[in-house]
Amino acid sequence: MPSSAGPALIADLAAGPLDTVSIDAALARHAGDPGVPVVASRQSEVDRLFAGASVEAIAEALAGSEQDWAQEALRTIHRASPTSLKITLRQLRGGRGLDLAEMFRIEYRLAVRCTGGHDFPEGVRAILVDKDNAPRWQPDRLEALDTAAVEAYFAPFAEPGAELGL
C-alpha cells in the first residue's frame, strides 16, 4: 500500500465495523504498489554515513551530507540525550552475535540504569510533563561522556540475583 493511501484506510477502518471481513475489504480497496522502499533506495548512503565508530563520527558524516533525510537525522541526534545516543550505538554494535539470554540481561541492565539515571526522567519532564521540549541532559555534549561512563551501563550488577530482577 502506498503511504499516501494511509489516511483513507484509517478513515475506512474508523467507519467500522472492525471485523475480519470489513478489515480485509478496506485493505483490498487501498492496496497498491508502494513503490521502491525508501530505506532500500538509500541503503548504500545510509551504510556510509552511519559507519562511524562513534556517535561523533556519525554526526560529522551526516553534517557533510546535503541529503534532507541526513540533515533531519542530524537534527534528531542534536536533540537527543548524549548518554542515550552513546549507549544505543554501543548496544547496537556490541549486541551482534550475543545469544538471546545475554541480550535480555543487557537490556535489563540498561533499563534499570537508564530509568534510574538523570536523563530518562529529564526527558519525560521536558516532553510529557512540562512540555517545554527543552531537556537539560547531563552531560549535555557528546564529547563530555567518556567510554568508561557508557560501559558502566553495561556492567553486570554486583549482586548475581539482580541480573534476574530479584
Z-matrix of the N, CA and C atoms (Angstrom, degrees):
N
C 1 1.445
C 2 1.520 1 108.37
N 3 1.296 2 117.91 1 130.83
C 4 1.463 3 119.14 2 175.47
C 5 1.528 4 110.14 3 -68.19
N 6 1.314 5 117.06 4 146.08
C 7 1.466 6 119.97 5 -178.01
C 8 1.521 7 111.99 6 -61.38
N 9 1.329 8 117.58 7 -27.32
C 10 1.466 9 120.71 8 179.24
C 11 1.529 10 111.93 9 -64.36
N 12 1.329 11 117.77 10 -19.94
C 13 1.469 12 121.61 11 179.48
C 14 1.524 13 111.72 12 -83.66
N 15 1.311 14 118.12 13 -7.90
C 16 1.461 15 122.34 14 -176.44
C 17 1.513 16 115.00 15 -55.02
N 18 1.330 17 119.19 16 -52.36
C 19 1.473 18 119.13 17 -178.75
C 20 1.531 19 113.50 18 -58.89
N 21 1.323 20 117.33 19 -39.65
C 22 1.471 21 120.08 20 179.61
C 23 1.526 22 110.48 21 -68.09
N 24 1.315 23 117.52 22 -38.98
C 25 1.465 24 120.72 23 177.25
C 26 1.527 25 109.93 24 -63.06
N 27 1.314 26 117.19 25 -45.02
C 28 1.470 27 121.05 26 179.27
C 29 1.532 28 110.22 27 -60.20
N 30 1.317 29 116.55 28 -42.41
C 31 1.467 30 120.32 29 178.82
C 32 1.528 31 110.67 30 -62.97
N 33 1.328 32 117.22 31 -42.16
C 34 1.470 33 120.79 32 178.12
C 35 1.527 34 110.70 33 -62.43
N 36 1.320 35 116.35 34 -44.45
C 37 1.464 36 119.91 35 -179.22
C 38 1.527 37 111.22 36 -66.66
N 39 1.321 38 116.58 37 -37.87
C 40 1.465 39 120.52 38 179.34
C 41 1.526 40 111.78 39 -66.81
N 42 1.324 41 116.50 40 -28.20
C 43 1.465 42 120.72 41 179.87
C 44 1.530 43 110.94 42 -71.47
N 45 1.354 44 116.94 43 -18.10
C 46 1.460 45 123.18 44 174.68
C 47 1.506 46 112.70 45 67.59
N 48 1.290 47 118.60 46 -175.50
C 49 1.462 48 126.50 47 -9.16
C 50 1.529 49 110.53 48 -71.54
N 51 1.317 50 115.73 49 160.55
C 52 1.466 51 119.68 50 -177.97
C 53 1.529 52 110.63 51 -100.36
N 54 1.310 53 115.47 52 67.25
C 55 1.457 54 120.30 53 172.84
C 56 1.520 55 107.73 54 -112.07
N 57 1.286 56 116.68 55 168.47
C 58 1.467 57 121.38 56 -175.18
C 59 1.518 58 112.20 57 -57.70
N 60 1.310 59 117.89 58 -42.57
C 61 1.471 60 121.34 59 -178.24
C 62 1.528 61 110.05 60 -63.69
N 63 1.329 62 117.44 61 -46.44
C 64 1.471 63 121.43 62 -178.49
C 65 1.524 64 111.47 63 -65.73
N 66 1.323 65 115.91 64 -41.42
C 67 1.469 66 119.87 65 179.38
C 68 1.522 67 110.01 66 -64.66
N 69 1.329 68 116.75 67 -46.22
C 70 1.470 69 120.11 68 178.48
C 71 1.527 70 111.17 69 -60.26
N 72 1.333 71 117.36 70 -39.86
C 73 1.469 72 120.86 71 179.82
C 74 1.527 73 110.49 72 -65.92
N 75 1.330 74 117.18 73 -42.53
C 76 1.474 75 120.55 74 178.71
C 77 1.520 76 110.48 75 -63.09
N 78 1.318 77 117.11 76 -44.03
C 79 1.468 78 120.33 77 177.99
C 80 1.528 79 110.66 78 -61.17
N 81 1.311 80 117.14 79 -42.10
C 82 1.472 81 120.51 80 -179.64
C 83 1.532 82 111.04 81 -64.48
N 84 1.345 83 117.74 82 -39.09
C 85 1.469 84 120.65 83 179.58
C 86 1.528 85 112.03 84 -63.04
N 87 1.299 86 117.85 85 -30.97
C 88 1.468 87 120.91 86 -174.59
C 89 1.522 88 113.74 87 -105.56
N 90 1.324 89 115.79 88 2.88
C 91 1.462 90 119.68 89 -179.17
C 92 1.520 91 110.35 90 -66.68
N 93 1.307 92 116.02 91 148.22
C 94 1.451 93 121.23 92 177.50
C 95 1.512 94 109.74 93 -179.99
N 96 1.277 95 115.48 94 175.16
C 97 1.462 96 120.66 95 179.96
C 98 1.532 97 109.02 96 -72.25
N 99 1.331 98 117.46 97 118.34
C 100 1.457 99 119.17 98 180.00
C 101 1.522 100 113.20 99 -76.55
N 102 1.295 101 117.11 100 -6.93
C 103 1.463 102 120.09 101 -178.52
C 104 1.528 103 111.12 102 83.62
N 105 1.296 104 115.07 103 -173.19
C 106 1.468 105 120.70 104 -178.59
C 107 1.522 106 108.86 105 -68.78
N 108 1.331 107 118.11 106 129.79
C 109 1.469 108 120.10 107 177.64
C 110 1.530 109 110.10 108 -57.90
N 111 1.323 110 116.20 109 133.58
C 112 1.460 111 121.50 110 -174.62
C 113 1.520 112 111.36 111 -59.91
N 114 1.322 113 117.78 112 -48.81
C 115 1.465 114 119.85 113 -177.74
C 116 1.526 115 110.36 114 -64.59
N 117 1.326 116 117.15 115 -41.49
C 118 1.461 117 119.85 116 -179.94
C 119 1.524 118 111.20 117 -60.68
N 120 1.331 119 117.03 118 -36.11
C 121 1.459 120 119.76 119 -179.74
C 122 1.524 121 112.29 120 -70.95
N 123 1.323 122 116.85 121 -17.92
C 124 1.476 123 121.51 122 -179.29
C 125 1.526 124 112.77 123 -112.81
N 126 1.318 125 118.02 124 7.71
C 127 1.457 126 121.18 125 -168.72
C 128 1.519 127 113.77 126 -53.94
N 129 1.313 128 118.50 127 -43.28
C 130 1.469 129 119.13 128 -178.39
C 131 1.525 130 110.95 129 -66.05
N 132 1.324 131 117.62 130 -37.08
C 133 1.466 132 121.32 131 178.00
C 134 1.528 133 110.82 132 -70.67
N 135 1.321 134 117.16 133 -40.27
C 136 1.465 135 121.07 134 176.27
C 137 1.526 136 109.49 135 -61.05
N 138 1.323 137 116.51 136 -47.28
C 139 1.466 138 120.57 137 179.62
C 140 1.526 139 111.24 138 -58.67
N 141 1.307 140 116.59 139 -42.20
C 142 1.469 141 120.67 140 -178.65
C 143 1.529 142 111.29 141 -67.83
N 144 1.326 143 117.32 142 -47.05
C 145 1.462 144 120.63 143 -175.98
C 146 1.526 145 113.19 144 -70.97
N 147 1.323 146 117.26 145 -28.94
C 148 1.460 147 120.45 146 -177.95
C 149 1.530 148 112.77 147 -102.10
N 150 1.310 149 117.72 148 16.69
C 151 1.462 150 121.68 149 -178.84
C 152 1.524 151 112.83 150 -81.50
N 153 1.309 152 118.56 151 -11.67
C 154 1.462 153 121.63 152 -176.76
C 155 1.514 154 112.96 153 -56.54
N 156 1.317 155 115.35 154 151.57
C 157 1.460 156 121.59 155 -178.65
C 158 1.524 157 112.43 156 -80.29
N 159 1.309 158 117.69 157 -10.02
C 160 1.463 159 121.07 158 -178.62
C 161 1.531 160 109.34 159 -140.41
N 162 1.322 161 115.37 160 163.25
C 163 1.467 162 119.68 161 176.60
C 164 1.523 163 108.95 162 -62.79
N 165 1.333 164 116.57 163 -37.74
C 166 1.464 165 120.15 164 179.06
C 167 1.528 166 111.18 165 -60.93
N 168 1.336 167 116.85 166 -41.58
C 169 1.467 168 120.49 167 179.35
C 170 1.528 169 110.89 168 -66.82
N 171 1.312 170 116.75 169 -38.75
C 172 1.459 171 120.56 170 178.06
C 173 1.525 172 109.82 171 -65.24
N 174 1.341 173 117.15 172 -44.69
C 175 1.467 174 120.88 173 178.72
C 176 1.524 175 110.63 174 -61.06
N 177 1.312 176 116.85 175 -39.85
C 178 1.472 177 120.54 176 178.99
C 179 1.529 178 110.82 177 -64.54
N 180 1.329 179 116.28 178 -41.93
C 181 1.470 180 119.67 179 178.46
C 182 1.533 181 110.40 180 -64.66
N 183 1.314 182 117.06 181 -42.93
C 184 1.464 183 120.39 182 178.64
C 185 1.524 184 110.98 183 -62.76
N 186 1.324 185 116.55 184 -40.02
C 187 1.470 186 120.91 185 179.73
C 188 1.525 187 111.32 186 -62.05
N 189 1.317 188 117.16 187 -28.87
C 190 1.451 189 121.15 188 -179.90
C 191 1.517 190 114.46 189 -83.93
N 192 1.319 191 116.45 190 -3.13
C 193 1.462 192 120.79 191 -179.65
C 194 1.518 193 110.12 192 -94.60
N 195 1.326 194 115.93 193 145.54
C 196 1.466 195 120.69 194 176.53
C 197 1.521 196 111.98 195 -97.26
N 198 1.330 197 116.87 196 1.35
C 199 1.466 198 120.91 197 -178.99
C 200 1.536 199 109.83 198 -70.68
N 201 1.326 200 116.80 199 135.64
C 202 1.465 201 121.22 200 178.87
C 203 1.529 202 111.52 201 -58.12
N 204 1.336 203 116.78 202 -43.59
C 205 1.457 204 119.76 203 -177.71
C 206 1.519 205 110.76 204 -64.72
N 207 1.323 206 117.76 205 -34.70
C 208 1.470 207 120.90 206 178.56
C 209 1.517 208 110.57 207 -69.04
N 210 1.314 209 117.00 208 -38.03
C 211 1.468 210 120.30 209 177.77
C 212 1.532 211 110.86 210 -67.79
N 213 1.323 212 116.92 211 -36.53
C 214 1.474 213 120.19 212 175.82
C 215 1.527 214 110.17 213 -65.82
N 216 1.321 215 117.33 214 -40.69
C 217 1.470 216 120.56 215 176.84
C 218 1.522 217 110.35 216 -61.88
N 219 1.312 218 117.15 217 -40.30
C 220 1.466 219 121.33 218 178.30
C 221 1.532 220 110.73 219 -64.27
N 222 1.323 221 117.74 220 -41.95
C 223 1.472 222 120.65 221 177.32
C 224 1.530 223 110.15 222 -61.84
N 225 1.320 224 116.74 223 -38.83
C 226 1.463 225 121.05 224 178.09
C 227 1.521 226 110.13 225 -63.50
N 228 1.313 227 117.37 226 -43.31
C 229 1.464 228 121.15 227 177.50
C 230 1.517 229 110.78 228 -59.97
N 231 1.311 230 117.35 229 -43.25
C 232 1.467 231 120.77 230 -178.14
C 233 1.537 232 112.76 231 -67.06
N 234 1.332 233 117.63 232 -24.44
C 235 1.466 234 121.16 233 178.63
C 236 1.524 235 112.52 234 -84.25
N 237 1.310 236 117.00 235 -22.48
C 238 1.463 237 121.41 236 -170.92
C 239 1.525 238 112.76 237 -82.39
N 240 1.309 239 114.36 238 162.78
C 241 1.461 240 121.93 239 175.80
C 242 1.529 241 109.39 240 -65.19
N 243 1.348 242 117.87 241 123.53
C 244 1.463 243 119.89 242 176.50
C 245 1.530 244 112.12 243 -55.42
N 246 1.326 245 116.32 244 -39.47
C 247 1.465 246 119.88 245 179.20
C 248 1.516 247 110.35 246 -62.87
N 249 1.320 248 117.44 247 -47.81
C 250 1.464 249 120.76 248 -179.55
C 251 1.522 250 111.83 249 -62.87
N 252 1.317 251 117.05 250 -38.24
C 253 1.463 252 120.26 251 178.48
C 254 1.522 253 110.95 252 -61.16
N 255 1.319 254 115.72 253 -46.75
C 256 1.469 255 119.03 254 -177.12
C 257 1.525 256 111.33 255 -70.54
N 258 1.323 257 117.20 256 -37.26
C 259 1.458 258 120.11 257 176.57
C 260 1.526 259 109.80 258 -63.08
N 261 1.315 260 116.84 259 -45.10
C 262 1.461 261 121.14 260 -177.77
C 263 1.520 262 111.44 261 -62.91
N 264 1.324 263 117.47 262 -44.89
C 265 1.466 264 119.12 263 178.92
C 266 1.527 265 110.31 264 -62.88
N 267 1.325 266 117.09 265 -43.36
C 268 1.468 267 121.35 266 178.98
C 269 1.526 268 109.95 267 -61.47
N 270 1.332 269 116.24 268 -41.87
C 271 1.457 270 121.29 269 -179.62
C 272 1.528 271 111.26 270 -64.94
N 273 1.316 272 116.71 271 -46.02
C 274 1.467 273 120.08 272 -179.41
C 275 1.519 274 111.85 273 -64.30
N 276 1.308 275 116.19 274 -45.04
C 277 1.462 276 119.28 275 -177.61
C 278 1.526 277 112.14 276 -74.45
N 279 1.329 278 117.02 277 -38.36
C 280 1.463 279 120.34 278 -177.23
C 281 1.507 280 114.28 279 -81.25
N 282 1.322 281 117.40 280 -16.89
C 283 1.452 282 120.58 281 -176.87
C 284 1.511 283 115.27 282 -78.91
N 285 1.315 284 116.23 283 -12.91
C 286 1.471 285 119.37 284 179.38
C 287 1.522 286 109.56 285 -61.17
N 288 1.292 287 115.62 286 130.23
C 289 1.454 288 119.97 287 174.91
C 290 1.521 289 114.70 288 85.98
N 291 1.331 290 118.98 289 -5.72
C 292 1.459 291 119.72 290 177.49
C 293 1.520 292 109.79 291 -79.14
N 294 1.329 293 116.27 292 148.11
C 295 1.458 294 117.95 293 175.83
C 296 1.533 295 109.29 294 -77.69
N 297 1.309 296 115.71 295 167.18
C 298 1.455 297 121.38 296 -174.19
C 299 1.531 298 112.13 297 -60.96
N 300 1.320 299 117.41 298 -41.32
C 301 1.466 300 120.37 299 -178.96
C 302 1.528 301 110.61 300 -62.03
N 303 1.318 302 117.59 301 -43.84
C 304 1.469 303 120.17 302 179.05
C 305 1.522 304 110.70 303 -67.20
N 306 1.307 305 117.34 304 -38.28
C 307 1.457 306 119.75 305 178.80
C 308 1.529 307 110.45 306 -63.05
N 309 1.340 308 117.32 307 -41.33
C 310 1.463 309 120.07 308 177.40
C 311 1.528 310 111.45 309 -64.04
N 312 1.336 311 117.87 310 -38.95
C 313 1.463 312 120.08 311 176.95
C 314 1.525 313 110.35 312 -60.63
N 315 1.328 314 116.33 313 -43.94
C 316 1.472 315 120.38 314 179.65
C 317 1.522 316 110.14 315 -65.45
N 318 1.311 317 117.49 316 -44.29
C 319 1.465 318 120.98 317 178.91
C 320 1.526 319 110.57 318 -58.48
N 321 1.327 320 116.74 319 -41.08
C 322 1.460 321 120.38 320 179.65
C 323 1.528 322 110.36 321 -64.96
N 324 1.325 323 117.11 322 -45.89
C 325 1.473 324 120.46 323 177.79
C 326 1.521 325 110.73 324 -56.96
N 327 1.320 326 116.29 325 -46.51
C 328 1.462 327 120.33 326 -178.87
C 329 1.526 328 111.16 327 -63.69
N 330 1.330 329 117.01 328 -42.86
C 331 1.467 330 120.02 329 179.83
C 332 1.521 331 110.72 330 -61.51
N 333 1.317 332 117.24 331 -46.44
C 334 1.463 333 120.83 332 -179.22
C 335 1.524 334 110.47 333 -63.26
N 336 1.315 335 116.08 334 -47.23
C 337 1.464 336 119.37 335 -174.99
C 338 1.532 337 112.27 336 -73.53
N 339 1.301 338 117.95 337 -37.47
C 340 1.471 339 119.52 338 179.90
C 341 1.520 340 111.36 339 -69.93
N 342 1.319 341 117.82 340 -43.08
C 343 1.464 342 118.94 341 -179.63
C 344 1.521 343 111.34 342 -69.43
N 345 1.325 344 117.08 343 -25.26
C 346 1.458 345 120.62 344 178.46
C 347 1.518 346 113.52 345 -88.78
N 348 1.310 347 117.39 346 -4.89
C 349 1.460 348 121.83 347 -178.82
C 350 1.519 349 111.56 348 -88.52
N 351 1.308 350 115.87 349 -168.99
C 352 1.471 351 121.57 350 -177.82
C 353 1.525 352 112.75 351 -80.72
N 354 1.317 353 118.15 352 -44.24
C 355 1.465 354 120.59 353 -166.86
C 356 1.523 355 114.73 354 -70.68
N 357 1.318 356 118.93 355 -35.10
C 358 1.464 357 119.46 356 -179.64
C 359 1.529 358 111.21 357 -62.45
N 360 1.332 359 118.91 358 -55.53
C 361 1.467 360 117.03 359 178.29
C 362 1.536 361 112.96 360 -63.55
N 363 1.320 362 117.35 361 -30.25
C 364 1.467 363 120.15 362 177.81
C 365 1.521 364 110.58 363 -66.95
N 366 1.319 365 117.23 364 -40.35
C 367 1.461 366 120.48 365 176.50
C 368 1.521 367 111.66 366 -64.32
N 369 1.328 368 116.76 367 -41.64
C 370 1.464 369 120.84 368 176.83
C 371 1.527 370 109.57 369 -61.16
N 372 1.331 371 116.69 370 -44.67
C 373 1.462 372 120.76 371 179.36
C 374 1.523 373 110.60 372 -58.89
N 375 1.327 374 116.40 373 -50.29
C 376 1.466 375 121.32 374 -173.36
C 377 1.529 376 113.27 375 -69.84
N 378 1.317 377 117.20 376 -35.22
C 379 1.461 378 120.49 377 -175.05
C 380 1.528 379 112.47 378 -95.20
N 381 1.321 380 117.66 379 -42.89
C 382 1.465 381 120.43 380 -172.32
C 383 1.526 382 115.30 381 -102.68
N 384 1.320 383 118.03 382 -34.30
C 385 1.465 384 120.14 383 -174.64
C 386 1.522 385 110.69 384 -90.97
N 387 1.325 386 116.75 385 -69.96
C 388 1.469 387 120.54 386 -178.60
C 389 1.521 388 112.42 387 -78.08
N 390 1.331 389 116.45 388 -24.18
C 391 1.465 390 123.57 389 179.68
C 392 1.532 391 112.31 390 56.23
N 393 1.335 392 115.87 391 32.49
C 394 1.463 393 119.22 392 177.03
C 395 1.525 394 112.04 393 -87.19
N 396 1.338 395 116.59 394 -7.99
C 397 1.468 396 122.97 395 179.81
C 398 1.521 397 112.19 396 51.03
N 399 1.330 398 115.94 397 33.92
C 400 1.462 399 121.03 398 -179.42
C 401 1.527 400 110.26 399 -132.47
N 402 1.342 401 115.56 400 67.10
C 403 1.466 402 117.23 401 179.84
C 404 1.534 403 111.05 402 -66.04
N 405 1.311 404 114.95 403 146.62
C 406 1.468 405 121.33 404 176.64
C 407 1.525 406 107.14 405 -108.41
N 408 1.342 407 114.86 406 88.53
C 409 1.455 408 120.83 407 -176.80
C 410 1.529 409 110.59 408 -70.07
N 411 1.323 410 115.39 409 150.91
C 412 1.468 411 121.24 410 175.04
C 413 1.517 412 108.24 411 -131.32
N 414 1.301 413 118.78 412 111.73
C 415 1.465 414 127.24 413 -4.93
C 416 1.529 415 110.52 414 -73.31
N 417 1.300 416 115.22 415 165.96
C 418 1.467 417 119.81 416 -175.29
C 419 1.523 418 114.03 417 -98.20
N 420 1.321 419 117.11 418 1.55
C 421 1.474 420 121.71 419 179.71
C 422 1.525 421 109.68 420 -135.15
N 423 1.310 422 116.69 421 144.33
C 424 1.461 423 121.28 422 177.87
C 425 1.521 424 111.45 423 -56.77
N 426 1.329 425 116.09 424 -41.70
C 427 1.465 426 121.44 425 -175.51
C 428 1.531 427 112.19 426 -65.12
N 429 1.315 428 117.31 427 -20.20
C 430 1.458 429 120.89 428 -176.89
C 431 1.529 430 112.69 429 -84.18
N 432 1.313 431 117.67 430 -3.34
C 433 1.464 432 121.88 431 -177.36
C 434 1.522 433 109.20 432 -110.64
N 435 1.313 434 116.35 433 117.37
C 436 1.464 435 119.12 434 -177.90
C 437 1.530 436 111.37 435 -92.03
N 438 1.313 437 115.13 436 168.65
C 439 1.459 438 122.03 437 -176.91
C 440 1.519 439 111.69 438 -59.77
N 441 1.339 440 117.72 439 -40.08
C 442 1.463 441 120.90 440 -178.66
C 443 1.526 442 111.39 441 -61.05
N 444 1.321 443 117.40 442 -38.75
C 445 1.468 444 120.65 443 179.42
C 446 1.526 445 110.48 444 -64.58
N 447 1.323 446 117.19 445 -38.88
C 448 1.466 447 121.13 446 178.33
C 449 1.527 448 109.73 447 -69.09
N 450 1.319 449 117.25 448 -45.66
C 451 1.467 450 121.32 449 -178.30
C 452 1.523 451 111.95 450 -61.12
N 453 1.331 452 117.57 451 -29.56
C 454 1.463 453 120.82 452 179.67
C 455 1.529 454 111.56 453 -60.97
N 456 1.318 455 117.73 454 -30.51
C 457 1.464 456 120.61 455 177.97
C 458 1.526 457 111.78 456 -66.46
N 459 1.322 458 117.19 457 -27.20
C 460 1.463 459 122.88 458 -175.12
C 461 1.528 460 113.43 459 -94.26
N 462 1.322 461 117.49 460 -12.64
C 463 1.462 462 121.55 461 -175.27
C 464 1.527 463 110.78 462 -65.19
N 465 1.341 464 116.78 463 143.05
C 466 1.472 465 119.45 464 175.67
C 467 1.535 466 110.30 465 -58.49
N 468 1.322 467 115.82 466 151.59
C 469 1.452 468 120.57 467 176.15
C 470 1.529 469 109.54 468 -68.33
N 471 1.311 470 116.84 469 151.95
C 472 1.466 471 121.90 470 -179.49
C 473 1.526 472 111.28 471 -64.07
N 474 1.312 473 116.86 472 -37.05
C 475 1.466 474 121.26 473 179.01
C 476 1.520 475 109.70 474 -94.71
N 477 1.336 476 118.44 475 121.84
C 478 1.466 477 120.26 476 -177.22
C 479 1.525 478 114.26 477 -54.71
N 480 1.330 479 118.35 478 -37.22
C 481 1.467 480 121.13 479 179.80
C 482 1.517 481 112.88 480 -65.07
N 483 1.327 482 117.52 481 -24.65
C 484 1.456 483 120.69 482 -179.32
C 485 1.528 484 111.48 483 -64.90
N 486 1.319 485 117.15 484 -25.87
C 487 1.464 486 120.89 485 178.08
C 488 1.519 487 111.15 486 -62.19
N 489 1.336 488 114.95 487 -24.65
C 490 1.458 489 120.52 488 -178.98
C 491 1.515 490 112.02 489 -103.34
N 492 1.314 491 116.92 490 5.90
C 493 1.452 492 120.34 491 -178.63
C 494 1.512 493 113.13 492 77.27
N 495 1.329 494 117.10 493 21.45
C 496 1.479 495 120.73 494 -179.13
C 497 1.512 496 111.49 495 -91.20
